[in-house]
Amino acid sequence: MIINTGMRTDIPAFYSRWFLNRLEAGVVLIRNPYNPNQVTRYRLSPDVVDLIGFCTKNPAPMLPHMDALKDYGQYWLVTITPYWRGKD
């Protein structure tokens, strides 16, 4: 299974602690944005997850915790723009 973390928010920049807690717990619950009553439970074990894709503008909050990701394949897409934090 491939987990793409960048579709709704910037997980590494803003929710890295939450994501690391989910990895430690081994599961994550995802609510369907089009059907709020539908919640899907995904296992996050390295034997199930082949790759975690991160899309971020700021990988720095996740970098000190790379050891927690060592058992997972990873793909990082880091966007570099001059518009981070509202500065032109």
N, C-alpha and C positions, 0 to 999 in steps of 0.2 A: 504494500500500500504506500502511496505517496501522500504526505501531509503538506499542503500548501498553506503557510501561515499568513500570507500577505493579501488575501482577498478582501478583508473587511477593515483591518487596522494594522498598524505597524507594531507587531508583537515584540521584536527585539528592542525597539526604542521605548515603548511605553508599558509593556506587560511582560517583560522577561521573567520577573519573579513568579508571576502567575503561571507562565508556561513551564518553568522549571518545577513548580509544584505539581503541575499536571503530569509531567514526565515521571516524577517521583511516585505519584499515585498510580500511574500506569493506565489511566483512562482520562478521557475528556468528553464532556457532554456539549453538543452543539445544537442550538435551537435554529430551526429553519426560519429565515427572515420573512418568508412568504406565507408560512403556516406556523404561527407561534406555538401552537399546541403540539407540534411535531418536534421531538427532541431525540437526537441520535447519539448513542454512546459508542465511542471509538476506543479500541485498545491502543496504547502507545508503547507497547513492548518492542524492543529491537528485533525480536523474531517475527513481528508482524509488519513493522514499518521499515520499508526499504530506503526511503529518502524523506528528509524534511527540507522543504523549500522555504527560505526566508526572503522576504522582500522588505527592504527597509531603507530609510534615509539616515539612520543612526544606529550602527551595530554596536557602539561602545558599551551600552549597559549589559549586553550579553557576553562580551569578550572575556570577562573574568570567570565565566561559568562554562567555558568550552569543554572542560572535563566531563560535565554532565551529558554532553552531546557526542562523546567519542565513540559510542556504540552504534550511532546512527549515521547513515549516509547523509550528506548535507549539500545543499545548493544555496548559494548566497547571491542575491541580486541587490546591489547597493546603488541607489540612485543618488547622484551628486548634482544638486541644483543650487543656485544662489538664493532660493526662496525658502529655506528652512527657517522656522521660527518667525515667519512674517517679515524678515528683513529683505529689502530689495538689494 
